[in-house]
């Protein structure tokens, strides 16, 4: 198993395909297994890199709380380990927050930024309903399977749960294939989200950026995407009608196409296997 040693943590990672480097940043509790709908698509034209954030999967699970800048420093350390000079970055949910910190930390390393179902934190963040947060955090005494099933209404739109059981089944299978995340690590990652605030710095982002949200996202309401689009210079924005929070799992084809088209536009001459 490939690992990168980044100061006090060890990160498990995977790299697939050839071409310009694309770094995938997973959300709360997610990791390499989260990208089953993206890696097969992107590896055809990109060197597609994913990893388990600290506190999840096969990476180190140190005591918390964590800070978002630590998670961004982990990602940068991995790019260094893989000798990646510049990369496209796709981050969803907490991964979108890591992506913001990463581009602020090392803007010269980022070709373009794709932020999905995420927010800027701080006083401008539009939070979910209190009941949604309570349900997300109510994991005590539950098995991994029970937690995954409990969270389906948070991550998927009602229409998807009703009309596309294959999508939710694939998501559940991927989640259950991963190592069980300890409760303290879940809370440590959650603390990083709660403390995250890029509102005073986000205007410094000056790389091509696209922001995507699902119209039915109840965990990170779509208003957050509008706020990001206003704060980031020349950012593009797209709303996926009817989609919930888990864009990578509910509508992978749409998400992949949006990101791929955006990244291609950001590289003059287009993308070719083996380039970059």
N, C-alpha and C positions, 0 to 999 in steps of 0.2 A: 504493500500500500504506500503511495507517495505522500510524504509529509514535508512541510516547510517549518523550520524552527524560527520563531519570531519572539525573541526575548523570553518572556516567561511562559509562552504558550507554544504548542505544536499544532499546526493546522493540517488537516487532511484535505487534499485537493485532487481534482481530476482535470485533465486537459485532453480535448478531443479535436481532431481535424487540423487543417492548415489554413493559413491566410492571415489577415489582420487579426490581432488579438481582441477578443471580446470577453470581458469579465462579468460574470453573473453574480449578483449579490442578493442572497436570500433574506427572507423576513424572519419574524419571531419564531424560534423553534425550528426553522428550516435549514436546509443544507443541500448537499449535492443531489440527494434524492428528489428534491423539489422540482428539478428541471427536466423531468422525463418528457415534457411536451416541447422543450426548447432545444436541448442538445442534439437530437437527431436532425433537426432542421438547420440549426446554425453551423454545425460542424462541417457541412458541405462547402462552406465558403469562408469560415472563420476558424481561427484557433480558439476554441471555446473553452473557457476556464471557469470552473465552479469550485466551491469549497464549503466546508462546514465552518460556520462562524464559531468563535470561542463560545463554549457553553452548549454546544450541540453536536450530534453525530459522533464522529471519530476524533474530533479535535479536543484539545484540552478543555476541561470543565472547571476552571478555577472558581473560588468563592467570589461573590459579588459584593456590592453592585458593580456593573460594568458601566463604562461611559462610551458614548458613540464615537468619540475620537479614538478610543482604543480599538474599536472594531474597524475603523478606517485605517489605522496604522497597521493592523493585521493584514488588511487587504493590500496595502502598499508594500509591505514586507513580502507578501507572496509574489507580487509583480517583480520585485527585485530578485527573488529566488529564481524565478522563471526567465530572468533577463528580458522582461518586457519593457521596452522603452516607452511605448505609448499604447493605449488601449481604448476601445469603445467600452462603455460601462452601462449595464442594464441593471437597475435596482428596483425591487418591488417592496412596498410596505416599509418595514424596518430597513430593508436593503436599499430603499431609496434615500433614507436618512444617512446610512453609511456612505452612499454615493455622494451626497452633498458634502459631507465632511471630507471625503477623499479628494474631491475636486478642489475644495478650499485648501486642503493640505498640500496638494501637488498638482496644480492646474496644468503644468507643462506635460504631465503624463497622460492626460485625458484627451482623446480625439473628439469624443462627443458623449453626451449624457442622455440616457433614457430613463425617466422616472415614472414609475407606475404606482398608483394607489397609495400615495404617501403624502407627507405634510412637512411644514417647516418648523413645527413645534412652537413653543413660546405662547405669547398672548394672542397671536393671530390664528393659532390652530383652532379648527372647528372640530370639537370632540364628538365621539359617538354618544348615543344615549347611555345613561348610567346603567340600564339593564343589560346592554350589550357588553359593557366592560365587566360587569359582575359575572355574567355567563362565561366570558373568556377566561377569567381568573379562577373560576370555581372548579378546580381540578383535584382538590383534596379527596383522597380515598378512591379515586377513579382509576381504572386500568387505562393503558394506552389506547385501546380500542374504544373505550367509553369516552375518553377525552376527544378523540378524533371525530366520533359521531356526534358528540355534544356540540362541537364547533361548526358543523356543517351549515347551520342557518346563519352563522356569522360570516362565513367565507363565500358562500354561494347564494345567488339570487333564488328566490322562491321558484321562478319559472324553470331554472336549470335543475333544481332538485326534483321538480315534478316531471319535467319533460326529457331530461338527459341523464338518466341514472348511470349510464356508462361513465360520464365525466366524474361524478362523485365517487363511483366505485374505483376508478383509476387513482383518484386522489387518496382515498382511504388506503388502497394497497401500497402506494408509495410511502405514505406516512408510517404505516405499520411495518415497512421494511427497514426503517431507520432505528438506530439505538434509542432506547427510552431516554428522554431528557429529564434529568433530576429536577425536582420542583424548585430547588434553590437556584439552579441555572436559568430556568424559565423566569423566575422573579428577578434575577440579575439582568437578563436581557430586557425585561419589561421596565426595569428601573432606568436603563439607558434610553429607552423610548420616552419615558416620562420626563427625564431631565433634558432631553434634546431641544435645542433652540438655535436655529440658524437665522432668525429674523433680522438680526443686525449685520449679518455677514453675507447673506445670500445674494445681495446685489453685486458682490464681487465676482460671482460666477460669470465667466466670459467665454465659455466654450459652447458650441451648438448644443441646445437642450430641447428635448421633447418631453412633454408631460401627458400622461394618459390616466384616465379614471374610468370606472364603471358607473353608469348612471344609478345603479341600485346598490352601491357600496354603503353598507351601514356601519362598517368599522372605521373607515376613513372617508367621511362624506365627501362627495364630489366638489363641494365648495373649496376644499383644500387645494385641489388642482388649479382652480381659478386664482387663488391667492399666489401659488407658486408661479403661475404664468405671468402675473403682474410684477412679481419681484425679480424674476430672472430675465436679464436683458435679452430681447428678441426670442424668447422661448416660444416654441410651438405647442399647441395643445389639442388633444383629441379626446372625445367622450365616446365610449363604447356603449351603445344603447342596450339596456336590459341586463348588463353585466354586474355581478357583485364584486367582492373584494379580491377573490383569488383569480385574477385575470389569467395567470399562467396555466391554470387548470380548467377554468370554465370556458375560456375562449382562446385557446393557444394559437389557433391559426390566425385569428385577427391580430393578436398581440405580436406574434412573430412577424407577420407581414408589415405591420406598422413600424416595428423596430428595424427590420431589415431595410425597408425603403428609406427610412430616415438615415441610417448609417451609410447606405450606398450614396445618398445625396451628399453626405459630408466628406466623401473621399472622391476628389476629382478623378475622372477616368473610370469610375466604377470599381467593383471588387472582382478579383480574379483569384482563383485558387493558387495558393503559394505566394501571394503578394504580401507586402507589409511585413 
